[in-house]
Amino acid sequence: MPDTASLLRDAGDLDRLAEAYGEAVRALRDDLAVQAIREGTLSRAEIEQLGNFAYPQVLRELARREIDPELSAPRGPREHHYSRRPKVHDLATQVVASIDAGTLPPGTSLTAEDLVTLYGVRSRTADAALRALHIAGRITDPENETPAEVLPTTPTPDSPLTEQVRAALAELDAHLDTQASRVAEMRAHLG
């Protein structure tokens, strides 16, 4: 049965390990943020939120230092233009947001009548939005009387950095499981 000194030493080891993992995870997060900035697919605000950056200047400095000062300027996600007609574009954008949010999952049937009911638009606007969404590859072709169906979003291929992240997270999970059992043993001894 371990004595208090060995338990305290183990707790100190766990604390140092947690700190080391925290530093490794922050470095990995920074690498992913740099990749996201380079790809230009996420806005700086999205990167700050997803990466849990406590202060916006940290991300700006990271962009300035690691990539290019021009890239540290705010950038938004690339907007897809579905139609020159504002009402059609707005409706298509709303439908895509519903698809991306999972409200309209792949395989969901969509008709112009559905869009009229759901979004309160005219049937001509709904028909045009369905055509635009089909051209954009988000739904199947709404042929004659057959309703369109929401298509699955095609995942982007994983980058080498994504594979590194997965491997690092798997290693971290294994270490955390080991450490969790050690903590449970310590608590049982103390309790």
Residue pairs with C-beta under 8 A, 6 or more apart in sequence:
1 189
2 10
2 185
2 186
2 189
7 186
7 189
7 190
10 182
10 186
11 186
14 179
14 182
14 183
17 175
17 179
18 179
21 172
21 175
24 168
24 172
25 168
25 172
28 164
28 165
28 168
29 51
29 52
30 62
30 66
31 161
32 51
32 161
32 165
33 47
33 51
33 53
33 59
33 62
34 62
34 63
34 66
34 67
35 159
35 161
36 42
36 47
37 44
37 47
37 63
37 67
37 71
37 75
38 67
38 71
40 75
40 78
41 77
41 78
42 50
42 77
43 74
43 75
43 76
43 77
44 56
44 59
44 60
44 63
44 74
44 75
45 74
46 77
47 53
47 59
48 56
48 59
51 59
53 59
60 72
61 72
63 69
63 71
63 72
64 72
80 93
80 96
80 136
81 89
82 88
82 89
82 92
82 93
82 96
82 129
82 132
82 133
82 136
83 89
83 92
83 128
83 129
83 132
85 125
85 128
87 121
87 125
88 125
88 128
88 129
88 132
89 132
91 115
91 119
91 121
91 125
91 126
91 129
92 129
92 132
92 133
92 136
94 119
95 104
95 110
95 115
95 119
95 129
95 133
95 138
96 133
96 136
96 138
98 104
99 105
99 138
99 150
99 153
100 153
104 110
104 150
105 150
106 149
106 150
106 151
106 152
106 153
107 149
107 150
108 149
108 150
109 147
109 148
109 149
110 130
110 139
110 142
110 147
110 148
110 149
110 150
111 130
111 142
111 147
111 148
112 123
112 126
112 127
112 130
112 142
113 123
113 126
114 126
114 147
115 121
115 125
115 126
115 129
115 130
116 122
116 123
116 126
119 126
121 129
130 139
130 142
130 148
131 142
133 139
133 148
134 140
134 141
134 142
134 148
137 151
138 150
138 151
139 148
139 149
139 150
139 151
140 148
140 149
140 151
141 148
142 148
